[in-house]
Amino acid sequence: MRRAALIAAVSGALGFTAGCGYTLVGKGSSLPENIRVVEFTTLENMTQRVGLEQRLSGEIARELASRGRFKVQATADGADAVLTGAVVGFNLFPVAFDSQGRATDYQVQITTRASLKTLPDEKVLWENPAFTFRDNYQFNATAATYVDRENDAIDRVADRYAQSLVTSMLEGF
């Protein structure tokens, strides 16, 4: 009798969790199934940092395509949705210093305005007017590399920025 009750409880628990909707972070999507082709060109750059939008846009396109479900293209022909946006902020803050007072750890902050809309009716599927990404990284300073910390920061965090943005968009956060 106890064994039958235990089996029933375990079966019920398994049945409950199987239908609960949990998925691994970064693997799910709240977008409609018919969204397969996404038009995406380049983010607009509203910062003073030249070329920032190119690096971030390339990583966003790569990340969307890597999810397996989406084809990314630069034109609206045959696209189910369009992703648009602008980089509206880029900041680099020193957060730790060596014995000579040089920064060794930095925090990068990137703020983006982005939206995903259906085509051709432009119904908003996801929108974030102030998507903010922050990440810390260590910087080994030499005289040759100390001058351009911002390019190094962009190179180091662009892929994680894109992963975060795409995950937020796909999972509806």
N, C-alpha and C positions, 0 to 999 in steps of 0.2 A: 504494500500500500504506500509506504514512504517513497519507494523507488518510483512508482507511477506518478506520485505528486511532484517529485524532483524532475522527472523527465518532462512533465507538463509545464512546469515553471520555466525550465531552460528553453523549451520549444517556444513558449510564449515570449520570452525575452528576446530570443533570436528573431522571431517573426516581427516583433515590435521594432527592433533596431534595423532590420533589413529595409523597412519602409519609411524610415525616419528622414531620409533625404540628406544624410551626411555624406560628404565627399572630401577628398583630400584638398587642402588649400592649393589653389593654382590649377586644379584639374577640372573644376566644375564650370558651369556657365548658366547664367540666368537669362541669356539672350534666346530669342525664338530660334527654333531649329532651322528655319528657312534662311537664316543669315549665314551665308557661306563665303560670299565674295565682298570684301571691304575695300572701298576706294579710300586711299590715303596717300597724300603726297608729302608735304613737309610742313611741320609746325611753323607758325609765324614766330619771329623772334622780336620780342618787345624789350629785350635787355640790351645792355651795352656790349655784351660778350659776342664777338664776331664768330660765326660758325657753330654756335651752341645748338641751334635748331637742327642743323644737318646731322650732327652726331646723335642727338636724342631721337630724331625721326628715324634714322637708320636702325637703331636698336628697337624702337617700337614696332616697325615693320617686321623685323626679324623675329621678335617675340610673338607677335600675332601669328605669323606663319608657322612657328615652331609648335604651336598648340595643336597642329594637325587638322583642325576643323576649318580653318580659314585660309582663303587665298587673298593676298593683298595685291592691289594694283593701283596705278596712278590715274586711271580714267573711270568715269561713271558707267561706261558701256558694260552692261551685264552685272554691275555691282548691286548687291542687296542693301548695302548700308554705306554711309560715308563717315569717316572719322576726321574731325577737324579740331584745331586748337592753336594755342599760342603759349610760348614760354614767356611768362610775365615777370619772373624773378629768378635771380641766380645770386647766391651769396656763399662766401667761403669764410669760415670763422676759425681762427686758431683756438684749440682747446687744451693743448699741453705744450710745454716748452722744455728745451734741454738746458744744461747748466750755463750755456752762453746766451740764453734768452731767445734762441731761435725756436720757432714753432716746429713741433714734431708730430702732432696730431691735429687734424682739421675736421670740422663738420661742414659738409656741403648741404645746402638747402636749395632745392629747385621747386618753383611754383609754376603750375601750368593750368591754363583754362582749356578744357577739352569737352567735346560732345560727340556722341555716336547717334546718327539719325538714319532711319530707314530711307530707302530710295524706291520710288520717286516722290513719295508723299512727305518726306522729311519729318516723320514722327520721332520724337526724342525717345531713344532707348536707354541712354545713360548720359548724364551730364554732371560735370563737376567744375564750377567756376573758379575754384582755388585748390586744385589737387597739389598737396605739398609733400615732397619727398625729402627726407633727411637721412644722411648716412655719415658715419665717421670713418676716417682712414688714417693710417700712419704714413708719414712722409719722411724719407731719409734724405736729408738736405746735404747737397754738395754745392760748391760755388757755381758749377755749371747748371744744375737743375733748380736752384733755389729761386731763380728769377720768375719762371712761369708756373706757379703753383696751380693756377686755374685750369690750364689745359690738362695737367696731370690729374686734377680732381675730376674733370669731365670724363676723361678716359677711364678712370678707376670706378666710377659709379654709374655710367650710362646704362649698362646692362641691368643693374639692380633697379634703377629708376624705371626702365621699360617693363621689367617684370612686375613691379609694384603697380604701375599705371594699368597695364593690361589685366592683371588680376582684379583690380578694383573695378574696372569696366565690365569684365566678364561675370564677376560674381555679384555685381550690383551694389557695391559698397559706396 
